[in-house]
Amino acid sequence: MSAYTMRKVLSFICTICLLSLSAQAQSVLQGRILGRDSLPLAGVSIQNINTKAITISGNDGFYSIPANDPDTVLFRAIGYVTLALRAALVPQSLYLRPLVTDLQGVEIIKRNYLKDSLERREEFRKGFDFRRPKFGEVVKVIPMGIGINIHQLYKAVSFKSNKKADVFKERLINDEQDRYVDQHFTPELVARLTGLDGDSLQHFMLRNRPGYAFVSGSSQYDLLVFIRQAVERYRHP
């Protein structure tokens, strides 16, 4: 083989390698998802139907997922219309349309956690506001000596009733925190992210229920990542 022919063969091989690398570089779909008022939409589930790969958009709405041009990519978010597109047709900035429910004359009341919480606190205000009297509220120094507030003293020494009130207040607070977790860690959300249903879904949610401190201090994106990591441990213990 002549030197000229060898150069042509090597040039051809290099071209094939470059085309292959270019094809691999193009096999990652990247973009940004926007929702209401063109604001970045976090926590969107993006799934490649062909490869089963899945990811979640970040707080800035950006995402990245392996996908070839013919692959079908599914975009799902709570409160938005689910969208399925070929990877080649997905725009750099993808707008999801808010989901509008047709009431058809039927009044549907969606419970609001904040509204429920305020109503419960008003209903059980005495229980929520209960605290044991402070020493300064029972015994006070007055010009003529020491004064004792009989009513506050009675409350302070009523150990049995105070203990019951403490338990009742703790129960109210725990119940309110449980409701807060239920409002965010819902069967619908978990089923959508994990694909579980029935007994498997209930078992998973009981085993992996997050605490109030985590849910109240986390963003929706953090909660979605928590669920995705939990289901991986659940399926591959």
Secondary structure as GFF3:
##gff-version 3
##sequence-region A 1 237
A	DSSP	alpha_helix	3	25	.	.	.	ID=ss1
A	DSSP	beta_strand	28	34	.	.	.	ID=ss2
A	DSSP	three_ten_helix	36	38	.	.	.	ID=ss3
A	DSSP	beta_strand	45	48	.	.	.	ID=ss4
A	DSSP	beta_strand	54	56	.	.	.	ID=ss5
A	DSSP	beta_strand	62	66	.	.	.	ID=ss6
A	DSSP	beta_strand	72	76	.	.	.	ID=ss7
A	DSSP	beta_strand	83	86	.	.	.	ID=ss8
A	DSSP	three_ten_helix	87	89	.	.	.	ID=ss9
A	DSSP	beta_strand	93	95	.	.	.	ID=ss10
A	DSSP	alpha_helix	113	123	.	.	.	ID=ss11
A	DSSP	alpha_helix	125	129	.	.	.	ID=ss12
A	DSSP	alpha_helix	135	138	.	.	.	ID=ss13
A	DSSP	beta_strand	139	142	.	.	.	ID=ss14
A	DSSP	beta_strand	145	148	.	.	.	ID=ss15
A	DSSP	alpha_helix	150	157	.	.	.	ID=ss16
A	DSSP	alpha_helix	159	184	.	.	.	ID=ss17
A	DSSP	alpha_helix	187	194	.	.	.	ID=ss18
A	DSSP	alpha_helix	198	207	.	.	.	ID=ss19
A	DSSP	alpha_helix	212	216	.	.	.	ID=ss20
A	DSSP	alpha_helix	220	235	.	.	.	ID=ss21
###
